[in-house]
Amino acid sequence: MIISPSLPEINGLFGKFSWKSLVGQYLLMLMLGFINHRGRMSAQQAASAIVGRSRHRAGVCRFLESHGNELHWLRYRAAGRLLRKAPRRGRFLFIVDTTSVSHQGEKTENTFSTGNRKRRPAKGKRYSKYKHARSGCHSFVCGLLITPGGVRIPSFRGYYTRDYCEQRQRVHRTQADLAAELVAELSVPDGAEVVVLGDTAFESRQMRAACAARGFYWIMPANPERVLAGSKPRPKLWSLTKQFRSSQFAPIRLQPKQGPLLAMRRTSPSWRGSKAKPRTFYVHEERRAVHSIGEIRIVFSTKQKPKPGKQLLRDETKILLTNARHLNVAQIVELYSLRWQIELFFKELKSSLGMHQYRIRCFQSVEAWVEACFITFLYLEWIRLQRMRNPKVEAHEKQWWSRQRTYGLALAVSERIAETQVRVIHGYTATEWGIKKLRRLLRNALPTEYRNAA
């Protein structure tokens, strides 16, 4: 229960902002709900997060539907403040990927199916009468900026289906277009070196154009259908592997708990087994002209040591394309290995904060819900950065804070909130008036429809 509605050191992230305003009160409810929720995170969890200020869950949904722009502005403001306080010397990484949230129901807006799950018609009448709920998903194109010091600053764009764009009179954009927008609008210090990472879905013309306009480098796995330049018939990139010899592949050994990228990995000291073991990759580089791209570097990488007289296995070989001419092969492979950080980011959003557990039909409200979740994530990163920059914090405590992810940061904030609540309750119990007020707050903790008449 939250009796004193406040979060530690939150004013430093947002600057001058009235938490007594409507947007401030509801945003505080949502942030406390994401940090302290037990079980499924829902609008009800946020509505009852603060004792004495509980609202009806429908009020939270109405707020999300009508104040999404204010939340977007607050997220942009918080991200800018966090970036200005983070260390800037070194290489920045910007990782792009898509996450989906599954939902059922025909009335849920802007959903689409990611596969053909329609059952085949049964031959007999016994099973043909059953009806199955329509399953779809919402999709969000996300970008994760990782600073040289390991601070994570996320951004996102909601994906709109063609039907939804026709209903709302919007221009339909593909996921590659949305990712290119994130790259074009990315805020980084002037002159900073930025490397953009993504999977095969974002190895596209839009991404290359956006990176070229900003002067960014990119590392992407090749599309399976990518071919070399020249006259038709053009050979595929994979056909080059038939000419390779096993002696052309050089071993590269990566240490997860060592190296200049350790701060970006945030490895836990409790890592054991395969996570902590060094990984060896066998790589070979080619410089070729690729159709519709031009002359670039092509890096063939595999975990299995190539054997003389045997070809590489396609499922175990990664073909990386990059325009970074100043990086060596080991740096390219190690940088691309950090693409998995955005998958861990999605896991933290859904497992620790409960971003995917909403039950909202209006997609405009869904986008505002995700905005509030991202603001909460930025706040937790802000708390971590403040502890690491505080000269009064001892070295071993700074090392502990440097390795914490969302789950550990949320627990640390919850602990500080609990200490504040104990002091507030102790102050209330000192007088009769305080005890009466505490009783009234506890009674008002439940929504109106669930309160006892007594």
C-alpha positions in Angstrom: 0.0 0.0 0.0 1.3 3.5 -0.9 0.1 6.1 1.6 2.6 8.8 0.7 2.3 9.3 -3.1 5.8 10.0 -4.1 8.8 8.4 -5.8 12.4 9.0 -4.7 14.4 11.5 -6.8 11.7 11.7 -9.5 11.9 15.5 -9.8 15.4 15.4 -11.1 14.2 13.4 -14.1 11.3 15.6 -15.2 12.3 19.0 -13.8 9.5 21.4 -13.2 6.4 19.3 -13.4 3.2 19.5 -11.3 2.5 16.1 -9.8 -0.8 17.5 -8.4 -2.1 18.0 -11.9 -4.4 15.4 -13.5 -1.6 14.0 -15.7 0.8 14.0 -12.8 -1.6 12.1 -10.5 -2.5 9.4 -13.0 1.1 9.0 -14.2 2.2 8.5 -10.6 -0.5 5.9 -10.2 0.7 4.0 -13.3 4.3 4.2 -12.4 3.7 2.9 -8.9 1.5 0.2 -10.4 4.2 -0.9 -12.8 6.9 -1.0 -10.0 4.8 -2.5 -7.2 2.2 -4.6 -9.0 1.6 -8.1 -7.7 0.3 -10.7 -10.2 -1.2 -9.3 -13.4 -0.6 -5.6 -14.1 -3.9 -4.0 -15.0 -5.7 -0.7 -14.9 -7.2 -1.8 -11.6 -3.7 -2.2 -10.1 -2.8 1.3 -11.2 -6.2 2.8 -10.0 -5.7 1.4 -6.4 -1.9 1.9 -6.2 -2.2 4.9 -3.9 -4.2 4.6 -0.6 -6.7 7.4 -0.3 -6.5 8.4 -4.0 -7.9 5.3 -5.6 -9.8 5.7 -8.8 -12.1 3.5 -10.8 -10.3 1.5 -13.4 -12.5 3.1 -16.1 -11.0 6.4 -15.1 -7.5 5.1 -15.9 -8.7 4.0 -19.3 -10.3 7.3 -20.0 -7.1 9.1 -19.0 -5.0 6.9 -21.3 -7.3 7.6 -24.2 -7.2 11.4 -23.9 -3.7 12.2 -22.6 -1.4 10.1 -24.7 0.3 13.1 -26.2 1.2 14.5 -22.8 2.8 11.1 -21.8 4.7 11.1 -25.1 6.1 14.6 -24.4 7.1 13.5 -20.8 8.9 10.4 -22.1 10.8 12.5 -24.6 11.7 15.0 -21.9 12.9 12.3 -19.5 14.9 10.6 -22.2 16.7 13.8 -23.0 17.6 14.5 -19.3 18.8 11.0 -18.9 21.0 11.2 -22.0 22.5 14.5 -20.8 23.5 13.1 -17.5 24.9 9.8 -18.9 28.6 9.5 -19.9 29.2 10.4 -23.5 32.7 9.3 -24.3 32.8 6.2 -26.5 30.6 4.4 -29.0 26.8 4.4 -28.8 24.7 1.4 -29.9 21.2 1.7 -31.2 19.4 -1.6 -31.5 16.1 -2.0 -33.4 13.6 -4.8 -33.1 9.8 -5.5 -33.0 7.9 -6.9 -30.0 4.3 -8.2 -30.2 1.5 -8.6 -27.6 -1.1 -11.2 -28.2 -4.8 -10.5 -27.7 -8.1 -12.2 -28.4 -11.3 -10.6 -29.4 -12.9 -9.3 -32.6 -13.4 -5.8 -31.1 -9.8 -5.1 -30.2 -8.4 -2.4 -32.5 -5.4 -2.7 -34.7 -4.6 -6.4 -34.3 -3.3 -8.7 -36.9 -2.5 -12.4 -37.2 1.2 -13.5 -37.3 0.4 -16.8 -38.8 -2.3 -19.1 -40.2 -3.9 -20.7 -37.2 -7.2 -21.6 -38.8 -8.2 -25.2 -38.1 -9.0 -27.5 -41.0 -12.6 -28.3 -41.4 -13.5 -31.6 -39.7 -14.9 -34.4 -41.8 -17.5 -35.4 -39.2 -20.2 -33.2 -37.6 -18.9 -33.9 -34.1 -16.1 -31.4 -34.1 -17.1 -28.9 -36.7 -19.5 -27.0 -34.5 -16.9 -25.7 -32.1 -15.9 -22.0 -32.4 -12.5 -20.7 -31.6 -11.7 -17.2 -30.4 -10.0 -15.0 -32.9 -6.4 -14.4 -31.9 -4.3 -11.4 -33.0 -1.5 -9.2 -31.7 -0.4 -5.6 -31.4 3.1 -4.8 -32.7 5.6 -2.2 -31.5 8.8 -1.2 -33.3 11.3 -0.4 -30.5 14.7 1.1 -30.4 17.1 0.8 -27.5 20.0 3.3 -27.2 22.9 2.0 -25.1 25.4 4.7 -24.0 29.1 3.9 -23.6 28.4 3.7 -19.8 25.6 1.2 -20.2 22.6 3.5 -19.7 19.6 2.3 -21.7 17.2 4.8 -23.3 14.3 3.2 -25.2 11.9 4.6 -27.8 9.1 3.0 -29.8 6.5 3.4 -32.6 3.2 1.6 -32.7 2.6 -0.4 -35.9 -0.7 0.4 -37.7 -2.4 -2.2 -39.9 -3.8 -1.2 -43.3 -7.4 -1.6 -42.1 -6.7 0.6 -39.0 -5.0 3.3 -41.2 -8.1 3.4 -43.5 -10.4 3.8 -40.5 -8.3 6.6 -38.9 -7.2 8.1 -42.2 -3.5 7.6 -41.5 -0.7 6.8 -43.9 0.3 3.1 -43.7 4.0 2.6 -42.9 5.9 -0.7 -42.7 7.9 -1.8 -39.7 11.1 -0.9 -41.7 9.7 2.6 -42.2 9.0 3.0 -38.5 12.5 1.8 -37.6 14.0 4.3 -40.0 12.0 7.0 -38.3 13.4 6.0 -34.9 16.9 6.3 -36.4 16.2 9.6 -38.0 14.8 11.1 -34.8 17.4 9.6 -32.5 18.9 12.1 -30.1 22.7 11.7 -29.5 25.5 14.1 -28.8 27.0 15.9 -31.8 29.8 14.0 -33.4 29.1 10.7 -31.5 29.9 7.4 -33.2 26.6 5.4 -33.4 26.4 1.8 -34.6 22.9 0.6 -35.5 22.1 -3.1 -35.0 19.1 -5.1 -36.1 17.9 -8.5 -37.4 17.1 -9.6 -40.9 13.7 -7.8 -41.0 15.5 -4.4 -40.8 18.2 -5.1 -43.4 16.3 -2.7 -45.7 16.7 0.3 -48.0 14.9 2.5 -45.5 17.3 1.7 -42.7 20.4 2.2 -44.9 19.1 5.6 -46.1 18.3 6.7 -42.5 21.8 5.7 -41.3 23.5 7.4 -44.3 21.6 10.6 -43.6 22.7 10.7 -39.9 26.3 9.4 -40.6 25.7 6.2 -38.5 27.3 2.8 -39.1 25.1 -0.3 -39.3 25.6 -4.1 -38.8 22.8 -6.3 -40.1 22.5 -10.0 -41.0 21.9 -10.5 -44.7 18.6 -11.3 -46.2 18.5 -14.9 -47.4 17.6 -13.7 -50.9 20.4 -11.1 -51.1 22.5 -11.5 -54.2 25.8 -10.1 -55.5 26.0 -7.3 -58.0 26.4 -7.9 -61.7 24.5 -9.2 -64.7 21.8 -11.8 -64.4 21.6 -14.5 -63.1 23.1 -13.0 -60.0 24.5 -15.5 -57.5 23.3 -15.4 -53.9 25.7 -14.5 -51.0 25.5 -18.0 -49.7 27.0 -19.3 -52.9 30.3 -17.8 -51.8 30.7 -20.4 -49.0 31.2 -23.1 -51.6 34.6 -21.5 -52.5 35.9 -21.2 -48.9 38.5 -23.4 -47.4 38.5 -24.2 -43.7 41.9 -22.5 -43.3 40.4 -19.2 -44.3 38.3 -19.0 -41.1 40.0 -17.4 -38.1 38.8 -18.1 -34.5 37.6 -15.2 -32.4 37.1 -15.7 -28.6 34.6 -13.5 -26.8 34.6 -13.1 -23.0 31.2 -12.2 -21.7 32.6 -10.8 -18.4 35.5 -9.0 -19.9 36.3 -6.4 -22.5 35.4 -2.8 -23.3 31.7 -3.7 -23.8 31.2 -5.1 -20.3 29.2 -2.0 -19.2 26.7 -2.5 -22.0 26.2 -6.2 -21.2 25.4 -5.7 -17.5 26.4 -9.2 -16.7 25.3 -10.6 -13.4 27.9 -11.9 -10.9 25.8 -15.0 -10.4 26.1 -16.1 -14.0 27.1 -19.7 -14.2 27.4 -22.4 -16.9 27.1 -21.6 -20.6 26.3 -17.9 -20.0 29.7 -17.2 -18.3 31.8 -19.4 -20.6 33.8 -17.8 -23.4 32.3 -18.2 -26.9 34.4 -19.0 -29.9 33.4 -17.9 -33.4 35.1 -18.8 -36.7 34.9 -15.9 -39.1 35.9 -15.0 -42.6 35.6 -11.6 -44.3 34.9 -10.7 -47.9 34.6 -7.3 -49.6 32.1 -7.6 -52.4 29.6 -5.5 -54.4 26.1 -6.5 -53.3 23.1 -5.8 -55.5 21.2 -2.5 -54.6 23.7 -1.8 -51.8 27.1 -1.4 -53.3 30.5 -2.5 -52.1 30.4 -3.4 -48.4 32.0 -5.8 -46.0 30.6 -9.3 -45.6 31.4 -11.3 -42.5 30.7 -15.1 -42.4 30.5 -16.3 -38.8 29.8 -19.8 -37.4 30.2 -21.4 -33.9 31.2 -24.8 -35.4 34.8 -25.1 -36.5 34.9 -25.6 -40.3 36.2 -29.0 -41.3 38.3 -29.6 -44.4 36.3 -30.9 -47.4 32.9 -30.0 -45.8 30.7 -27.1 -46.5 29.2 -24.8 -43.9 25.8 -25.6 -42.5 23.3 -22.8 -43.5 21.4 -22.9 -40.2 24.6 -22.5 -38.2 26.2 -19.7 -40.2 25.5 -16.0 -39.9 26.2 -13.6 -42.8 26.7 -10.1 -41.5 26.7 -7.0 -43.7 28.2 -3.7 -42.5 29.4 -0.3 -43.8 31.8 0.2 -40.9 35.2 0.1 -42.6 37.2 1.2 -39.5 36.2 -1.8 -37.3 38.1 -5.1 -37.4 36.3 -8.4 -37.7 36.4 -9.2 -34.0 34.8 -5.9 -33.2 32.0 -6.5 -35.7 31.2 -9.9 -34.3 31.3 -8.6 -30.7 29.1 -5.6 -31.4 26.5 -7.7 -33.2 26.4 -10.1 -30.2 25.0 -7.2 -28.2 21.8 -7.2 -30.4 20.5 -9.7 -27.8 20.3 -6.8 -25.3 17.0 -5.7 -26.8 15.5 -9.2 -26.4 16.4 -8.9 -22.7 14.8 -5.5 -22.7 11.6 -6.9 -24.0 11.7 -9.6 -21.3 12.2 -7.0 -18.6 9.3 -4.9 -19.8 6.9 -7.8 -19.9 8.1 -9.9 -16.9 9.1 -7.2 -14.5 6.8 -4.3 -15.4 3.9 -6.2 -16.9 3.7 -4.1 -20.1 1.9 -6.8 -22.0 -0.8 -7.5 -19.5 -3.2 -4.8 -20.4 -6.8 -5.5 -21.4 -7.7 -2.5 -23.5 -9.6 -2.4 -26.8 -8.7 1.2 -28.0 -5.2 1.2 -29.5 -4.8 4.9 -28.7 -5.1 3.9 -25.0 -2.7 1.0 -25.6 0.0 3.4 -26.9 -0.4 5.6 -23.9 -0.1 2.5 -21.6 3.2 1.7 -23.3 4.3 5.3 -23.0 3.7 5.1 -19.2 5.6 1.8 -19.0 8.6 3.3 -20.9 8.6 6.3 -18.6 8.8 3.9 -15.6 11.7 2.2 -17.3 13.5 5.5 -17.8 12.9 6.4 -14.1 14.5 3.2 -13.0 17.5 3.9 -15.2 17.6 7.4 -13.7 17.8 6.0 -10.2 20.6 3.6 -11.2 22.6 6.5 -12.8 22.1 8.7 -9.8 23.5 6.1 -7.5 26.5 5.5 -9.7 27.3 9.3 -9.9 26.8 9.9 -6.2 30.3 10.4 -4.6 28.9 9.4 -1.2 28.1 5.9 -2.4 30.8 3.4 -1.8 32.6 1.5 -4.6 31.1 -1.9 -3.9 27.6 -0.4 -3.8 28.3 1.4 -7.1 29.3 -2.0 -8.6 26.1 -3.5 -7.4 24.0 -0.7 -9.0 25.9 -1.0 -12.2 24.9 -4.6 -12.7 21.2 -4.2 -11.9 18.4 -4.6 -14.5 14.8 -3.7 -14.2 13.8 -6.3 -11.7 16.6 -5.4 -9.2 16.0 -1.7 -9.7 12.3 -2.0 -9.1 12.9 -4.0 -5.9 15.4 -1.3 -4.7 12.9 1.5 -5.3 10.1 -0.5 -3.6 12.3 -0.9 -0.6 12.9 2.8 -0.4 9.1 3.4 -0.8 8.4 1.0 2.0 10.8 2.8 4.4 9.0 6.0 3.6 5.6 4.4 4.3 6.8 3.2 7.7 7.9 6.7 8.7 4.6 8.2 7.5 2.5 5.6 9.4 4.6 6.1 12.5 3.8 9.8 12.3 0.1 9.2 11.9 -0.1 6.9 15.0 1.4 9.6 17.3 -2.0 11.5 17.5 -5.7 10.6 17.6 -6.2 12.8 14.6 -3.6 10.9 12.7 -5.1 7.5 13.6 -8.5 8.7 12.3 -6.9 9.9 9.1 -5.0 6.6 8.7 -8.3 4.6 9.1 -10.0 6.8 6.5 -7.1 6.3 4.1 -7.1 2.5 4.6 -10.9 2.4 4.0 -10.6 4.5 0.8 -7.8 2.1 -0.5 -10.5 0.0 -2.2 -12.5 1.1 -5.2 -15.9 2.6 -4.4 -17.9 -0.4 -5.4 -15.9 -2.7 -3.1 -15.9 -0.5 0.1 -17.7 -1.7 3.2 -20.7 0.4 4.2 -19.4 0.6 7.7 
